[in-house]
Amino acid sequence: MTSTTGGYTNTVFTRPTPARAFGQTPDATPVDPATLRLSVLIPVYNEAATLEALLARVRASGLAWEIVCVDDGSTDGSGTLLDRLLAEGVVQRVVHHGRNRGKGAAIRSALQHSTGNIVVVQDADLEYDPADWPALLRPIVEGKADAVFGSRFLGGPHRVLFYWHSVGNRLLTTFSNMLTNLNLTDMETCYKAMRGDLARGLRLTTDRFGLEPELTARLARSGARVYEVPVSYAGRTYAEGKKINWKDGVAAVWHILRFNLWA
């Protein structure tokens, strides 16, 4: 079924899930591997150069039950490429935003169209490797966690790049930790895996890169059990297509305050 809403069209699947009340005891039930249904949420904005290679890695993992891609107003042909991959059965859901709305908006759309009992956010730019998923998912599957962050600062292999980016990341993570009372090492990581019902029940509102501090704050306020595991990281330079910049870092400070003190 196709609908047009807010300037974009998509195939509609509805599966409303109630939000967990604040303070409610998290679900400690392990996930039977036989019933594991992993929804992979992929925001796409001008990633035609890396998209097929990324999807090959996702499929090679053998863990993806459904792949939900959101073309966030791309102008490089990513949307057309996604439609072809949908027709070929490479991906299971494609959502098109009529204009670029940002990563947060793309993940909200992807969550709305996901059905898995676990979801994981996966960027399309090859900076994060799906080979790390088994470690990322294990605490949830074993019933120890409701959400798992993949940290780039816990000893995993990584490409050596921008020093000041790492300093800024640690400062933002520390500031977020002070308000959430979590002891994360990498709040800004893309790799966040969550129980599907929990993720779909979070009231996410921000559109752009404020997603990371908002998602962290919402998880903390929900009482979710959060784990961290090391992941590898192959960061890109700006010439290679990296999009986040210092303005997003400044905005993150506001989002940390907003979603922890006034949400």
Residue pairs with C-beta under 8 A, 6 or more apart in sequence:
1 11
1 12
2 9
2 10
2 11
2 12
3 9
3 10
3 12
6 98
7 97
7 98
7 99
8 95
8 96
8 97
8 98
8 99
8 109
9 96
9 98
10 94
10 95
10 96
10 109
10 113
11 93
11 94
11 95
11 113
12 113
13 93
13 113
13 115
15 115
15 200
17 196
17 197
17 200
17 201
18 201
19 201
19 202
19 203
19 222
20 26
20 197
20 198
20 201
20 222
20 223
20 224
22 221
22 222
22 223
23 223
24 223
25 223
26 146
26 198
26 223
26 224
26 225
27 146
27 195
27 197
28 143
28 144
28 225
29 143
30 141
30 142
30 143
31 117
31 118
31 140
31 141
31 143
33 141
35 117
36 63
36 65
36 117
36 118
36 137
36 141
37 65
37 66
37 115
37 116
37 117
37 118
37 196
38 63
38 64
38 65
38 66
38 116
38 118
38 119
38 120
38 133
38 137
39 65
39 66
39 67
39 68
39 110
39 114
39 115
39 116
39 118
39 119
39 120
39 196
40 58
40 64
40 66
40 67
40 68
40 119
40 120
40 122
41 68
41 70
41 107
41 110
41 111
41 114
41 119
41 120
41 121
41 122
42 54
42 58
42 67
42 68
42 69
42 70
42 110
42 122
42 123
42 124
43 70
43 72
43 103
43 106
43 107
43 110
43 121
43 123
43 124
44 51
44 69
44 70
44 71
44 72
44 74
44 78
44 82
44 106
44 124
45 71
45 72
45 73
45 74
45 78
45 100
45 103
45 106
45 243
46 74
46 75
46 76
46 78
46 241
47 54
47 74
47 76
47 78
47 124
47 125
47 241
48 74
48 76
48 77
48 78
48 81
49 76
49 241
50 124
50 125
50 126
50 241
51 78
51 81
51 82
51 85
51 124
52 81
52 85
53 126
54 122
54 124
54 125
54 126
55 67
55 85
55 90
55 91
57 126
57 129
57 130
57 131
58 64
58 67
58 122
58 130
59 67
59 90
60 130
61 130
61 131
61 133
63 130
63 133
63 134
63 137
64 130
65 116
66 92
66 93
66 114
66 115
66 116
67 90
67 91
67 92
67 93
68 91
68 92
68 93
68 95
68 110
68 113
68 114
69 82
69 85
69 91
69 93
69 94
69 95
69 110
69 124
70 94
70 95
70 96
70 97
70 106
70 107
70 109
70 110
71 78
71 79
71 82
71 94
71 95
71 96
71 97
72 97
72 100
72 101
72 102
72 103
72 105
72 106
73 97
73 98
73 99
73 100
73 101
74 100
79 96
82 91
82 94
83 94
85 91
85 94
86 92
86 93
86 94
93 110
93 113
93 114
95 109
95 110
95 113
97 105
97 106
97 109
101 207
102 206
102 207
102 208
102 209
102 211
103 207
103 208
103 209
103 211
104 204
104 205
104 206
104 207
104 208
104 209
104 210
104 211
104 214
105 207
105 208
107 121
107 204
107 211
108 204
111 119
111 199
111 200
111 204
112 200
114 196
114 199
114 200
115 196
116 196
117 195
117 196
117 197
118 137
118 140
118 141
118 193
118 194
118 195
118 196
119 193
119 194
119 196
119 199
119 200
120 133
120 136
120 137
120 191
120 192
120 193
120 194
121 190
121 191
121 192
121 193
122 128
122 130
122 190
122 191
123 190
125 236
125 241
125 242
126 234
126 236
127 190
127 233
127 234
127 235
127 236
128 150
128 190
128 191
128 231
128 232
128 233
128 234
129 231
129 232
129 234
131 232
132 150
132 156
132 191
132 229
132 231
132 232
133 193
135 150
135 229
135 230
135 231
136 148
136 150
136 191
136 193
136 229
136 231
137 148
137 193
138 229
139 145
139 148
139 227
139 229
140 146
140 147
140 148
140 193
140 194
140 195
144 225
144 227
145 225
145 226
145 227
146 194
146 195
146 198
146 219
146 224
146 225
146 226
147 192
147 193
147 194
147 195
147 198
147 219
147 224
147 225
147 226
147 227
148 192
148 193
148 194
148 226
148 227
148 228
148 229
149 184
149 186
149 187
149 189
149 191
149 192
149 226
149 227
149 228
149 229
150 186
150 189
150 190
150 191
150 192
150 193
150 228
150 229
150 230
150 231
151 184
151 185
151 186
151 189
151 228
151 229
151 230
151 231
152 158
152 186
152 189
152 231
152 233
153 166
153 169
153 170
153 185
153 186
154 185
154 186
154 228
154 229
154 230
155 230
156 230
156 231
156 232
156 233
157 232
157 233
158 232
158 233
158 234
158 235
159 233
159 234
159 235
161 235
161 237
162 235
165 235
168 246
168 249
169 186
169 187
169 188
170 185
172 187
172 188
172 213
172 249
172 252
172 253
172 256
173 184
173 185
173 186
173 187
173 188
175 253
175 256
176 182
176 184
176 187
176 213
176 216
176 217
176 256
176 260
177 183
177 184
177 187
179 217
179 256
179 257
179 260
179 261
180 216
180 217
180 220
180 260
181 220
182 216
182 220
182 226
184 216
184 226
184 228
185 228
186 228
187 212
187 213
187 216
188 212
188 213
188 252
189 212
189 231
191 231
192 215
194 219
194 224
198 219
198 222
198 224
202 215
202 218
202 219
202 222
203 218
204 211
204 214
204 215
204 218
205 214
206 214
206 255
206 259
208 248
208 251
209 244
209 248
209 251
209 252
210 251
210 252
210 254
210 255
212 252
213 252
213 255
213 256
213 259
214 255
214 259
217 256
217 259
217 260
217 263
218 259
218 263
219 226
220 226
220 260
221 263
235 242
236 242
